[in-house]
Amino acid sequence: MNTLTIDTSTIVASVAILNEEKLVGEMIINHQKKHSEKLMIAIDHLLSDGGLSIQDIDVFGIVSGPGSFTGLRIGMATVKGFAQALNKPVVGVSTLESLAMNIPFADGLICPVLDAQRNQTYTGVFHFENGQLVRDLADAVMEIDELITFLQGRNEIIYFLGDGLPRFSQVLREAIPTARIVPNYLNMNRASSAGALVLERALKGETSHYREVEPFYIRPSYAEEHKK
């Protein structure tokens, strides 16, 4: 089963092709948010280099949010277009659980932190149990102080990763003695991590029709909140 997964939820644009045997290929562009210009080119290169055509893809995966409103819409529209044209199923996965999959051998809690602006974060809490990702906190938007209060007093090591760390890593280190900041090369969204979840769920038959998959924003945009 060939799966093609797209992640445009943050400044990173990433595409990956996985099947049961291997990661066929992955492209990551972590430079400026120009997903509408780069995404189709990346997909074309990845398919060509992997010796595949778009018709060879059995399931399309999409990182559905939370994250950049524009980025999520670009990725979602691309996946829906492919799935509709080819009559193929779709699997949507959370931006936050995809980030947690970057460190599958972590021996404590995993807390992705995305910058949601206005001193807020998109966040969740996970851990691995017998090799499976387990969710401890549903995806949420929180003030950074609220997240710290939630995590303080935990005895486990807590691994933090995500694009919110440039803003919040210092305060997290100071407030949480067991905090560990994940290295930069593991700190960004990767379509291969999301693709592992997509493949796992597709093999279980946990797929959706393209009409059933929508972006998960958690909250309205600033413009929508202030619309008169």
Wavefront OBJ file of the C-alpha trace (Angstrom):
o trace
v 0.000 0.000 0.000
v 1.523 3.289 -1.112
v 0.606 6.343 0.926
v 1.411 9.958 0.090
v 1.230 12.353 3.036
v 1.325 16.145 2.920
v 2.092 18.485 5.810
v 1.759 22.235 5.246
v 0.477 23.071 8.728
v 3.503 25.216 9.682
v 6.281 27.102 7.876
v 7.675 23.678 6.920
v 6.288 22.115 3.740
v 6.834 18.374 3.696
v 5.737 15.430 1.549
v 6.455 11.742 2.111
v 5.662 8.435 0.434
v 5.558 5.316 2.639
v 4.467 1.734 2.224
v 4.637 -1.343 4.434
v 8.226 -2.021 3.431
v 9.930 1.358 3.591
v 9.940 5.113 3.469
v 10.168 5.587 -0.292
v 11.105 9.234 -0.014
v 10.552 12.529 1.750
v 10.989 16.177 0.826
v 11.199 18.926 3.457
v 11.356 22.637 2.675
v 11.936 24.717 5.794
v 12.338 28.146 4.241
v 9.618 30.763 3.955
v 5.947 29.970 3.812
v 5.352 29.661 0.063
v 3.520 26.348 0.113
v 1.315 27.151 -2.872
v 4.440 27.581 -5.025
v 6.471 24.650 -3.717
v 4.045 21.869 -2.911
v 3.187 20.498 -6.366
v 6.819 20.722 -7.472
v 7.875 18.727 -4.392
v 5.208 16.093 -5.045
v 6.237 15.743 -8.692
v 9.919 15.345 -7.799
v 9.184 12.822 -5.061
v 6.980 10.658 -7.266
v 9.495 10.772 -10.118
v 12.477 9.959 -7.909
v 10.524 7.112 -6.295
v 9.625 5.603 -9.659
v 5.918 6.163 -9.062
v 3.022 8.016 -10.627
v 0.177 9.652 -8.761
v -2.035 6.729 -9.854
v 0.178 4.393 -7.793
v -0.863 6.081 -4.553
v -3.489 4.057 -2.670
v -4.172 6.419 0.246
v -3.587 10.140 0.696
v -2.635 11.498 4.092
v -3.036 15.051 5.296
v -1.928 16.816 8.465
v -5.219 18.539 9.221
v -4.300 20.910 12.058
v -3.994 22.851 14.171
v -1.557 25.274 12.584
v -1.372 27.954 9.933
v -4.847 28.641 8.566
v -3.561 29.290 5.050
v -1.137 26.371 5.113
v -3.812 23.946 6.268
v -6.159 25.031 3.496
v -3.463 24.588 0.827
v -2.579 21.068 1.938
v -6.194 20.049 2.394
v -7.241 21.327 -1.033
v -4.353 19.462 -2.670
v -5.158 16.146 -1.012
v -8.876 16.478 -1.675
v -8.186 17.226 -5.325
v -6.063 14.104 -5.722
v -8.477 11.899 -3.768
v -11.498 13.103 -5.742
v -9.813 12.752 -9.124
v -8.474 9.271 -8.386
v -11.327 8.043 -6.161
v -8.905 7.213 -3.336
v -9.415 7.396 0.462
v -7.909 9.948 2.812
v -6.491 9.790 6.344
v -6.239 12.985 8.382
v -3.892 13.239 11.358
v -3.220 15.903 13.971
v -0.269 18.257 13.606
v 0.567 17.649 17.254
v 0.503 13.858 17.191
v 2.598 13.982 14.034
v 5.217 16.029 15.901
v 5.179 13.554 18.777
v 5.999 10.782 16.290
v 9.376 12.455 15.682
v 10.701 10.966 18.944
v 9.144 7.488 19.201
v 11.651 6.218 21.771
v 11.118 9.034 24.269
v 11.036 7.719 27.822
v 8.685 10.334 29.234
v 5.941 12.707 28.209
v 6.000 14.466 24.845
v 4.555 17.963 24.613
v 4.425 19.576 21.174
v 4.256 23.377 21.347
v 3.194 25.339 18.274
v 3.183 29.125 18.265
v -0.478 30.191 18.088
v 0.381 33.904 18.475
v -1.087 36.158 21.189
v 1.073 34.376 23.820
v -0.820 31.159 23.114
v 0.213 27.692 22.020
v -1.394 24.818 20.193
v -0.446 21.890 22.354
v -1.163 18.357 23.499
v 0.532 15.712 25.649
v 1.506 12.195 24.559
v 3.614 9.212 25.573
v 4.636 5.940 23.965
v 3.402 2.660 25.394
v 4.579 -0.626 23.863
v 5.615 1.283 20.764
v 2.217 2.948 20.326
v 1.530 6.666 20.654
v -0.903 7.354 23.497
v -2.646 10.691 23.986
v -2.751 12.200 27.487
v -4.205 15.604 26.604
v -6.479 16.447 23.683
v -5.264 19.053 21.197
v -5.885 22.445 22.755
v -5.048 26.127 22.518
v -3.542 27.401 25.788
v -1.810 30.394 27.232
v 1.793 29.385 27.969
v 1.220 29.956 31.701
v -1.787 27.638 31.580
v 0.305 24.909 29.961
v 3.030 25.314 32.567
v 0.488 25.040 35.387
v -0.895 21.865 33.824
v 2.560 20.255 33.615
v 4.160 21.441 36.844
v 4.561 18.767 39.469
v 4.913 15.918 36.998
v 7.868 13.680 37.836
v 8.444 12.409 34.295
v 10.870 13.914 31.838
v 8.862 16.134 29.474
v 10.162 16.522 25.941
v 9.153 19.758 24.226
v 9.267 20.247 20.468
v 7.670 22.468 17.856
v 7.893 25.908 16.318
v 6.816 27.575 19.558
v 10.138 26.833 21.257
v 12.010 29.920 20.035
v 9.465 31.952 22.009
v 8.806 29.686 24.945
v 11.779 27.365 25.595
v 13.379 29.590 28.236
v 10.239 29.967 30.334
v 9.531 26.235 30.033
v 13.044 25.348 31.237
v 12.788 27.754 34.161
v 9.348 26.582 35.269
v 9.643 22.814 34.693
v 12.778 21.115 36.081
v 12.209 17.945 34.033
v 11.865 19.834 30.728
v 13.985 18.666 27.812
v 14.134 20.669 24.586
v 14.329 18.461 21.506
v 17.220 19.210 19.079
v 16.466 21.360 16.039
v 16.654 18.515 13.529
v 13.779 16.751 15.341
v 11.914 19.928 16.154
v 9.934 20.466 12.948
v 6.972 18.777 11.351
v 7.915 15.933 9.016
v 5.551 14.252 6.581
v 7.304 10.921 7.240
v 6.247 11.052 10.898
v 2.684 11.883 9.913
v 2.879 9.245 7.198
v 3.671 6.533 9.731
v 0.332 7.304 11.405
v -1.430 7.473 8.039
v -0.104 4.064 6.972
v -0.930 2.492 10.340
v -4.523 3.707 10.197
v -4.981 2.903 6.525
v -3.903 -0.695 7.136
v -6.604 -0.886 9.823
v -9.191 0.438 7.393
v -9.504 3.735 9.265
v -9.857 5.932 6.195
v -12.325 8.610 5.133
v -13.940 9.876 1.973
v -12.403 13.154 0.855
v -15.638 14.998 1.672
v -15.396 13.910 5.308
v -11.960 15.394 6.016
v -11.708 19.048 7.006
v -9.047 21.325 8.547
v -9.003 21.359 12.350
v -8.373 24.956 13.363
v -9.311 24.688 17.096
v -10.144 28.391 17.158
v -11.324 31.000 14.630
v -8.767 33.265 13.017
v -8.127 36.736 14.409
v -9.980 38.257 11.433
v -12.987 35.988 11.996
v -13.082 36.811 15.706
v -13.203 40.544 14.922
v -15.516 40.380 11.932
v -18.450 42.730 12.313
l 1 2 3 4 5 6 7 8 9 10 11 12 13 14 15 16 17 18 19 20 21 22 23 24 25 26 27 28 29 30 31 32 33 34 35 36 37 38 39 40 41 42 43 44 45 46 47 48 49 50 51 52 53 54 55 56 57 58 59 60 61 62 63 64 65 66 67 68 69 70 71 72 73 74 75 76 77 78 79 80 81 82 83 84 85 86 87 88 89 90 91 92 93 94 95 96 97 98 99 100 101 102 103 104 105 106 107 108 109 110 111 112 113 114 115 116 117 118 119 120 121 122 123 124 125 126 127 128 129 130 131 132 133 134 135 136 137 138 139 140 141 142 143 144 145 146 147 148 149 150 151 152 153 154 155 156 157 158 159 160 161 162 163 164 165 166 167 168 169 170 171 172 173 174 175 176 177 178 179 180 181 182 183 184 185 186 187 188 189 190 191 192 193 194 195 196 197 198 199 200 201 202 203 204 205 206 207 208 209 210 211 212 213 214 215 216 217 218 219 220 221 222 223 224 225 226 227 228
